[in-house]
Amino acid sequence: MVELFGAVLLLYGLSDLLFRLLGLGAYAHGKRREAKIALTFDDGPSERTEALLALLARHGVKATFFLTGEKARARPDLVEAIRREGHQVEDHGEGHRPLWLFLPWVEWRHMAQNPGRYYRPPHGLHTPFTRLFARLLGKRIALWDVEGKDWLDLPPEALAERLLFYVKPGSIVLLHDGPERTLRLLEIFLPRLLALGYEPVTLDGLRPIPLTFRLALLRGLQGLDERYNQRHRVRRAGLGPFDLFRIEKKPFPGPALPGLPPGVPALELHLESARMTDLSTFEVVRHLRKSLYRVAEAVAQDPEVRLVYGYSYLAQGGRYLGFSTQPLPFWPRLVSSLASAWFLWLYRGELPKRAHFWAGMAYFTREELLRRYPPSTPASPPPEPGARQTPPPGGPA
């Protein structure tokens, strides 16, 4: 009996890991080629649905609403209003009581009672039966790749900043129909999002893709990425859909360069690899070149910074963008090369060619960067739409 109970717990735990935390096989984002995103709202309809619809209409935005059956039956007028405004309506189950869904017959009834081509489990909860039931009912499991965190008691301004930091082409954003905080968040977020060039669409307009093992692993690691950004105060150099650099101010760790010994204030470059996953090589180079103007703006605003650098197997290719290169000592070279190979596989599904496996350092001195990529006004470049760079609040993306 104890062994059976342990086996059941293990099965439920594995289901939670594979299907909720990683999202294997679920529809959690779209392709990263176009600046389209899908805003999704759970738990409605609510007493704030009409205000939410008015706000979306004011900005010309279409979204997807995951409704619970009991609330939808109580307010059919609101369900009709959502559809009339051109939004997509999908299934969030019968009610938001996830504990009872651990019982298979309850979960089946919960999933079968309401129409919808997409089903989003409460809290993303999965049991060993969830995917089987969805297949039998002809439904797709819809998750997300960016959480709005509008259920947390945090200032809407901070939540909006975080969303602008992490939203990317193809994102499915998790929000809720109900909290007053969501309305204030959207009042800040939507105009800046649109000014950056994003196009919010319905799930059907986004055409999400099911997560392969590699994409599911990438989704599961997002929280680590956000914690690193918080701990090291990493900022994005520009918040546009294809601004491809994050920057981390730190003392330069070396190797020593002429006139620039270790310890001078520097910016380390981190690639926004998730934004590059579906771009061609030509498109990546074009967006990297544009993104260097954003880096130059950050350097122009900080007179302490004397160097911009990054470690990567792409260092040699950086010469085409004007970078200088420097070989690394053996151990930093090995670690950087293995890390580069890992990220290339994780984000692109490729491995570096043998001839280009070894990483090096690519860098710009302050003077060379500002000469090659001059900000429009070097001393105080004009802010881009959404250019506030406050580090976002912590927690998994």
Legacy VTK file of the C-alpha trace (Angstrom):
# vtk DataFile Version 3.0
C-alpha trace
ASCII
DATASET POLYDATA
POINTS 397 float
0.000 0.000 0.000
2.820 2.405 0.892
4.584 1.536 -2.367
1.408 2.233 -4.359
0.914 5.575 -2.637
4.542 6.499 -3.331
4.177 5.547 -7.000
1.057 7.730 -7.322
2.859 10.690 -5.729
5.803 10.191 -8.058
3.505 10.088 -11.092
1.729 13.287 -10.045
5.067 14.966 -9.334
6.491 14.051 -12.731
3.329 15.284 -14.435
3.644 18.612 -12.635
7.325 18.949 -13.589
6.955 18.002 -17.259
3.611 19.526 -18.110
3.143 22.537 -15.801
6.647 23.818 -14.955
8.221 22.949 -18.305
5.016 22.969 -20.348
6.100 20.101 -22.592
3.659 19.821 -25.515
1.601 22.844 -24.401
1.023 25.991 -26.445
2.988 28.602 -24.497
4.285 31.024 -27.137
4.417 31.618 -30.870
7.253 32.046 -33.328
9.788 34.759 -32.480
9.974 36.240 -35.994
7.237 38.877 -35.723
6.509 41.415 -33.003
3.107 39.878 -32.242
2.051 38.930 -28.707
-1.142 37.524 -27.190
-2.600 39.074 -24.049
-4.696 36.482 -22.187
-7.059 37.075 -19.255
-8.040 34.285 -16.856
-10.894 33.862 -14.355
-13.559 36.059 -15.947
-16.033 37.351 -16.544
-15.973 39.697 -13.556
-17.351 42.975 -12.310
-14.412 44.680 -14.101
-14.864 43.005 -17.489
-16.677 45.998 -18.992
-13.912 48.383 -17.866
-11.304 45.995 -19.219
-13.087 45.770 -22.593
-13.294 49.566 -22.763
-9.582 49.897 -22.036
-8.655 47.367 -24.724
-10.976 49.059 -27.242
-9.419 52.451 -26.506
-6.052 51.090 -27.647
-7.422 48.942 -30.484
-6.153 45.746 -28.838
-7.616 42.247 -29.249
-7.072 39.615 -26.549
-8.090 36.116 -25.452
-10.306 35.486 -22.417
-10.149 32.163 -20.559
-13.537 32.024 -18.828
-14.721 29.758 -16.035
-17.999 27.976 -16.746
-19.809 29.008 -13.584
-19.021 32.721 -14.089
-19.846 32.601 -17.802
-23.279 31.120 -17.120
-23.926 33.744 -14.461
-23.095 36.629 -16.853
-23.910 35.627 -20.450
-24.215 39.315 -21.315
-20.515 39.807 -20.575
-19.551 36.727 -22.571
-21.466 38.141 -25.509
-19.802 41.541 -25.029
-16.345 39.934 -25.138
-17.190 38.177 -28.400
-18.830 41.268 -29.865
-15.635 43.259 -29.334
-13.707 40.723 -31.440
-11.887 38.954 -28.615
-11.335 35.203 -28.456
-13.131 33.139 -25.798
-11.596 29.922 -24.469
-12.004 27.464 -21.589
-10.631 27.867 -18.064
-12.647 24.971 -16.693
-15.739 24.959 -14.544
-14.377 26.772 -11.487
-11.109 27.749 -9.833
-10.851 24.945 -7.250
-7.648 23.184 -8.308
-7.353 20.906 -5.245
-10.374 18.846 -6.330
-8.901 18.359 -9.787
-6.524 15.756 -8.406
-9.533 13.401 -8.591
-9.724 12.119 -12.182
-13.537 12.059 -12.449
-13.708 15.643 -11.146
-11.045 16.802 -13.577
-12.841 15.176 -16.515
-16.112 16.928 -15.664
-14.234 20.186 -15.117
-12.654 19.995 -18.580
-15.639 18.595 -20.490
-18.373 20.917 -19.293
-17.504 24.013 -21.338
-16.685 24.681 -25.006
-13.338 25.864 -26.257
-10.510 24.796 -28.531
-7.928 25.810 -25.934
-8.028 24.839 -22.266
-5.954 26.515 -19.563
-5.851 24.609 -16.261
-6.196 26.683 -13.058
-2.656 27.725 -12.047
-1.424 25.617 -14.971
-2.102 22.569 -12.773
-1.510 19.173 -14.382
-2.294 15.668 -13.232
-1.295 12.472 -15.056
-4.722 12.637 -16.780
-4.819 16.255 -17.977
-3.193 15.751 -21.370
-5.123 12.526 -22.014
-8.444 14.193 -21.206
-7.556 17.188 -23.406
-6.802 14.898 -26.351
-10.044 12.993 -25.893
-11.979 16.260 -25.746
-10.184 17.738 -28.769
-8.663 20.623 -26.767
-5.191 22.145 -26.772
-3.465 23.052 -23.496
-2.649 26.776 -23.467
-0.039 28.060 -21.019
2.142 31.202 -21.232
5.749 32.364 -21.306
5.365 35.674 -19.430
3.415 36.161 -16.203
1.855 39.555 -15.514
1.908 38.831 -11.742
-1.161 41.025 -11.350
-2.285 38.894 -8.397
0.638 40.184 -6.289
0.361 43.202 -4.019
2.941 45.192 -5.986
2.689 48.662 -7.546
1.185 48.504 -11.062
4.060 50.687 -12.257
6.620 48.056 -11.205
4.576 45.276 -12.801
4.342 47.227 -16.063
8.115 47.783 -16.061
8.685 44.083 -15.566
6.361 43.160 -18.421
8.105 45.590 -20.776
11.434 44.031 -19.782
10.425 40.415 -20.440
7.775 40.447 -23.172
9.183 39.369 -26.522
7.953 38.526 -30.032
5.595 35.550 -29.844
4.880 35.898 -26.122
1.664 34.717 -24.505
1.124 36.975 -21.481
-0.816 35.722 -18.450
-3.127 38.341 -16.877
-6.439 38.204 -15.009
-9.915 39.605 -15.453
-10.856 40.816 -11.986
-8.080 42.632 -10.089
-8.296 46.415 -10.165
-4.495 46.363 -10.309
-4.693 44.816 -13.799
-6.512 47.832 -15.192
-3.911 50.267 -13.865
-1.087 48.014 -15.089
-2.574 47.979 -18.594
-3.091 51.754 -18.628
0.693 52.079 -18.229
1.748 49.053 -20.238
-0.358 49.192 -23.412
0.605 52.613 -24.822
4.286 51.911 -24.264
3.996 48.411 -25.719
2.348 49.756 -28.876
4.910 52.563 -29.176
7.674 49.939 -29.130
6.150 48.293 -32.191
4.395 45.269 -30.682
1.054 44.088 -32.067
-1.269 42.423 -29.530
-3.431 39.745 -31.197
-5.664 36.848 -30.197
-4.281 33.343 -29.758
-5.545 32.465 -33.220
-3.786 35.533 -34.591
-0.545 34.522 -32.863
-0.696 30.874 -34.009
1.141 29.399 -30.985
3.329 26.328 -31.327
3.522 23.235 -29.085
6.662 23.132 -26.951
9.266 20.550 -27.913
11.579 19.207 -25.216
14.161 21.897 -25.956
11.597 24.738 -25.870
10.051 23.283 -22.707
13.460 23.214 -21.039
13.977 26.810 -22.080
10.646 27.766 -20.520
11.569 26.012 -17.280
14.850 27.931 -17.013
13.300 31.384 -17.401
13.078 31.871 -13.651
16.843 31.415 -13.273
17.401 34.047 -15.934
15.180 36.524 -14.118
16.860 35.878 -10.785
20.256 36.505 -12.383
19.018 39.799 -13.799
17.793 40.854 -10.375
20.881 39.804 -8.479
23.282 41.497 -10.887
21.109 44.490 -11.776
21.123 43.615 -15.456
19.305 46.073 -17.714
18.133 45.877 -21.290
19.757 48.221 -23.780
16.477 49.238 -25.372
13.102 47.602 -24.855
12.157 47.057 -28.485
11.097 43.621 -29.765
14.482 43.009 -31.386
16.831 44.948 -29.115
19.260 42.082 -28.571
21.549 43.166 -25.729
21.282 43.213 -21.975
24.011 45.085 -20.115
25.604 44.476 -16.725
27.833 47.123 -15.186
30.795 45.601 -13.351
34.566 45.923 -12.924
36.286 44.518 -15.999
37.552 41.021 -15.046
40.192 40.801 -17.805
42.254 39.817 -19.663
44.186 43.082 -19.532
44.033 45.311 -22.610
46.354 48.184 -23.558
45.446 51.066 -21.291
42.522 49.100 -19.788
43.660 46.927 -16.891
41.253 44.629 -15.029
39.013 46.528 -12.625
38.037 49.498 -14.798
34.264 50.176 -14.944
32.787 48.267 -17.880
29.555 46.932 -19.359
29.335 43.200 -19.992
27.044 42.340 -22.901
24.511 39.503 -22.634
22.679 38.392 -25.765
18.886 38.311 -25.690
19.060 34.865 -27.269
15.328 34.110 -26.993
14.614 36.981 -29.411
16.951 35.429 -31.985
15.609 31.866 -32.055
13.618 32.163 -35.305
15.651 34.851 -37.073
17.936 34.181 -40.030
21.659 34.934 -39.734
21.185 38.048 -41.861
18.361 39.269 -39.623
20.395 38.626 -36.471
23.336 40.661 -37.807
21.009 43.496 -38.827
19.351 43.639 -35.402
22.696 43.353 -33.589
23.962 46.374 -35.498
20.866 48.382 -34.554
21.126 47.183 -30.955
24.663 48.510 -30.633
23.267 52.023 -30.996
21.207 51.300 -27.864
24.332 50.126 -26.045
26.134 53.291 -27.126
23.286 55.385 -25.682
23.729 53.651 -22.316
27.500 54.248 -22.442
27.020 57.915 -23.354
24.821 58.355 -20.264
27.429 56.821 -17.918
30.795 58.630 -18.032
32.422 55.981 -15.795
32.175 53.186 -18.370
35.405 52.704 -20.302
34.818 49.383 -22.002
32.038 47.205 -23.437
32.803 43.495 -23.811
31.391 40.003 -24.088
32.664 36.405 -24.124
31.340 34.170 -26.890
32.192 31.785 -29.716
30.761 34.600 -31.881
33.657 36.897 -30.916
35.473 36.497 -34.230
32.289 37.247 -36.160
31.940 40.420 -34.089
34.658 41.976 -36.221
32.040 42.545 -38.910
30.271 44.825 -36.431
33.466 46.660 -35.491
34.394 44.731 -32.337
38.035 44.150 -31.499
38.894 40.643 -30.300
41.178 39.155 -27.671
41.975 35.506 -26.886
41.129 34.212 -23.410
43.299 32.224 -20.985
42.659 28.470 -21.074
40.130 28.020 -18.231
37.966 31.084 -18.993
38.148 30.049 -22.656
36.955 26.516 -21.897
34.118 27.654 -19.612
32.948 30.323 -22.075
33.107 27.868 -24.977
31.030 25.240 -23.186
28.511 27.885 -22.074
28.251 29.212 -25.635
27.685 25.711 -27.013
24.965 25.071 -24.423
23.115 28.302 -25.190
23.416 27.814 -28.947
21.753 24.407 -28.640
19.168 25.631 -26.128
18.042 28.647 -28.138
18.730 27.604 -31.738
18.821 23.815 -31.629
22.317 23.893 -33.168
25.863 23.141 -32.089
28.888 25.302 -32.971
30.975 24.081 -35.849
34.235 22.523 -34.728
36.305 25.280 -36.326
34.347 27.931 -34.379
33.924 26.144 -31.049
36.398 28.138 -28.985
35.152 31.361 -27.425
37.033 34.620 -27.303
36.435 38.127 -26.043
34.939 40.820 -28.257
35.098 44.412 -27.051
34.776 48.090 -27.788
36.573 50.840 -25.967
34.260 53.652 -24.985
35.693 55.959 -27.639
35.468 53.409 -30.460
31.866 52.436 -29.648
30.677 56.050 -29.581
32.543 56.777 -32.806
31.075 53.806 -34.706
27.564 53.928 -33.207
27.043 57.573 -32.220
23.927 58.282 -30.152
21.719 60.998 -31.622
22.856 63.297 -28.780
25.829 61.620 -27.066
25.576 63.509 -23.803
21.869 62.843 -23.278
20.238 60.706 -25.982
16.456 61.013 -26.283
14.604 58.195 -24.531
12.906 55.620 -26.711
9.281 54.654 -26.091
9.193 52.586 -22.906
12.838 53.387 -22.174
12.693 53.385 -18.379
15.168 50.707 -17.399
14.228 50.029 -13.783
15.152 46.410 -12.971
11.920 44.419 -12.779
10.629 42.828 -9.576
11.872 39.336 -8.821
10.196 35.990 -9.416
9.993 33.613 -12.371
9.035 34.966 -15.726
LINES 1 398
397 0 1 2 3 4 5 6 7 8 9 10 11 12 13 14 15 16 17 18 19 20 21 22 23 24 25 26 27 28 29 30 31 32 33 34 35 36 37 38 39 40 41 42 43 44 45 46 47 48 49 50 51 52 53 54 55 56 57 58 59 60 61 62 63 64 65 66 67 68 69 70 71 72 73 74 75 76 77 78 79 80 81 82 83 84 85 86 87 88 89 90 91 92 93 94 95 96 97 98 99 100 101 102 103 104 105 106 107 108 109 110 111 112 113 114 115 116 117 118 119 120 121 122 123 124 125 126 127 128 129 130 131 132 133 134 135 136 137 138 139 140 141 142 143 144 145 146 147 148 149 150 151 152 153 154 155 156 157 158 159 160 161 162 163 164 165 166 167 168 169 170 171 172 173 174 175 176 177 178 179 180 181 182 183 184 185 186 187 188 189 190 191 192 193 194 195 196 197 198 199 200 201 202 203 204 205 206 207 208 209 210 211 212 213 214 215 216 217 218 219 220 221 222 223 224 225 226 227 228 229 230 231 232 233 234 235 236 237 238 239 240 241 242 243 244 245 246 247 248 249 250 251 252 253 254 255 256 257 258 259 260 261 262 263 264 265 266 267 268 269 270 271 272 273 274 275 276 277 278 279 280 281 282 283 284 285 286 287 288 289 290 291 292 293 294 295 296 297 298 299 300 301 302 303 304 305 306 307 308 309 310 311 312 313 314 315 316 317 318 319 320 321 322 323 324 325 326 327 328 329 330 331 332 333 334 335 336 337 338 339 340 341 342 343 344 345 346 347 348 349 350 351 352 353 354 355 356 357 358 359 360 361 362 363 364 365 366 367 368 369 370 371 372 373 374 375 376 377 378 379 380 381 382 383 384 385 386 387 388 389 390 391 392 393 394 395 396
